[in-house]
Amino acid sequence: MLKETPLCSAHKALGAKMVEFGGWNMPVQYTNVIDEHNTTRSKAGLFDICHMGEFIISGIDAKSFLQRICLNDVEKLIPGKAQYSMLCNENGGVVDDIFIYMLKENEFMMVTNAGTFDKDHEWMLNHNPDGVEIKNISEKTSKLDLQGPLSEDILQKICVHDLSSLKRFFWATTTIEGVDCKVSRTGYTGEDGFEIYSDAACVERLWNKILETGKPLGLKPIGLGARDTLRLEACYSLYGHELSDSITPVEASLGWVVRDYKDFIGKEVILKQKKQGTKKINVAFEMVENAVPREHYPVQKNGATVGEVSSGSFSPSLRKGIGMAFIRTDLSEPGTEINIIIRGKPYLARIVKKPFYSR
Amino acid sequence: MAKENPSDNRYTREHEWVKVEGSIATMGITDVAQELLTDVVFVELPEIGKKAEQMKPLCVVESVKSASDVFAPVSGEVVEVNDELKNHPELVNQDAFNKGWMVKLKVKDKDEVNKLMTAEEYDSFTKES
């Protein structure tokens, strides 16, 4: 039985095509992926992200608990700031990539992926010797992402807080259409924008109000199809593709998240890899020949398999096939020519510097 | 709404259309199919001379999200492909029954054509599914 967000009937009323994602019945597209992608890049898009998970982690040991299970440095947070981080296992594999919001002293909100939520919960419960309170607030918490260059203009019309003062990776509490919200200047598209957390009971009101306010400026609802092409152009990792329990942050080219000076689960393996390197590493590539790479397609060099595509698509912004792949580290330099094997035939591609797109 | 299915074509359950004139069969995917795929970004066409077998994969259409096989509506030898699609795959979305054609085949067995659905039969087939 697929789980549904409170907006499921709203999506169907908008003519969305629904698909399964991480155990959830989600809109993949309303019109088509290219149109929704370009709308987000040029104007703004609104995404239902209610499927993602949220925990409140609190207590006098909350910070030291997070410090031990997260790769990034929780000490860098202050109330009102958010941080990208990861949970790793003892072998350095990624349990999940997450966002940590510091709410106040001794209280944090953790935002997780949808498909990994139960696993994350169990992982935290099993690594909580000091009995920090870990509260599951997923069901009653909704999340909308408003992304694109016109996001601030649109949201400011209906939001009490002065958004121009809200800097990237900061969040504020505010009221939108009478609904109490947490708004952070974060996102997963490579554009300016906001992530908006509120009570699930009020999310449909919020969704409708934002869509109505933004419509004259070109705002549209955006499905997971365009969310994927947008994040791929920005080279953001997607759990289950670039990250997994058996892929380390160093292999995923996310070593920058790791704070070497602090203690955390998985440190030994990860620091060793940072120092000595890994056999494979995640890179970005673009097709030289006209073709579309897809996940799991083999990567070859001189006829020998040297890697595998982790994410691939047609890029609506670049109008060509692009992807990310795990490849032998000695072949990972930008400019290196590789072949992507598509339906048994090699197509020329070239490794490029990440990301494909930045605003 | 999908465009009307031309009555002089025959149709497959995989949403290909075929138009037979003399010994030559022109084929593509239907308007219903292109609406389901949305944004076609690449079409892989067979080589001239390839021997196609009825309902075996002949082309591949790629949308942003996925790659889908296109099946040969009839058996025969590939005599021409629509080179326009190399630079303009969107023709499949814009004009599936005309400018979006994919392959011309030299028909091996005309009886195979009669096994396919008429426009009327295809209409009711797509309404059912």
HADDOCK unambig.tbl for C-alpha pairs under 7 A between the chains (distance, minus, plus):
assign (segid A and resid 32 and name CA) (segid B and resid 38 and name CA) 6.07 0.50 0.50
assign (segid A and resid 32 and name CA) (segid B and resid 39 and name CA) 6.57 0.50 0.50
assign (segid A and resid 33 and name CA) (segid B and resid 64 and name CA) 6.89 0.50 0.50
assign (segid A and resid 34 and name CA) (segid B and resid 39 and name CA) 6.85 0.50 0.50
assign (segid A and resid 225 and name CA) (segid B and resid 65 and name CA) 6.83 0.50 0.50
assign (segid A and resid 291 and name CA) (segid B and resid 42 and name CA) 6.77 0.50 0.50
assign (segid A and resid 313 and name CA) (segid B and resid 64 and name CA) 6.10 0.50 0.50
assign (segid A and resid 313 and name CA) (segid B and resid 65 and name CA) 6.79 0.50 0.50
assign (segid A and resid 314 and name CA) (segid B and resid 64 and name CA) 5.31 0.50 0.50
